[in-house]
Amino acid sequence: MDRFDSKYIVKTGVIAAIYMVLTIVMGETSFGPVQLRISEAMTILPFFEPAAIPGLFIGCFLANIFGGLGLVDIVFGSLTTLAAAYLTSKMPNKYLAVLPPILLNAFIVAIWVSKFSNLPYLPTVYTIGFGEFVSAGVLGLILASVFERITGRDIH
């Protein structure tokens, strides 16, 4: 598949828009030391769809502009999402595919969130990690099951 065909670009844009809107609509729960980004359920999508890699990156970048944590979150939070999306696309099954966003967000995003929140790093890792486990892990696997059912693809 050509990465610059119109179908790929549309998929990328739709994923970016949905991620951004879900993040912004959830308000304060999407940012800070205790995060529950419902949009992170979408981080399973690179396992199924290559257009989700740039889509999640762009969506996260745009959402983080509204987040209040500044340039560090806009740049490095988005790059963390990009790295997690890429790694998710390389996982052997959907159950392992949820690990990159959970682990990368917990350990990397917690660096600046703990600094800006004046909280210790390790508890921030746990709170962000727990939010990611719920959104990327639990909700992500539910989304994967729905995706498989709709597309007829059963990928284990």
Secondary structure, 3 states (H helix, E strand, C coil): CCCCCHHHHHHHHHHHHHHHHHHHHCHHHHCCCCCCCHHHHHHHHHHCCCCHHHHHHHHHHHHHHCCCCCHHHHHHHHHHHHHHHHHHHCCCCHHHHCHHHHHHHHHHHHHHHHHHHCCCHHHHHHHHHHHHHHHHHHHHHHHHHHHHHHHCCCCC
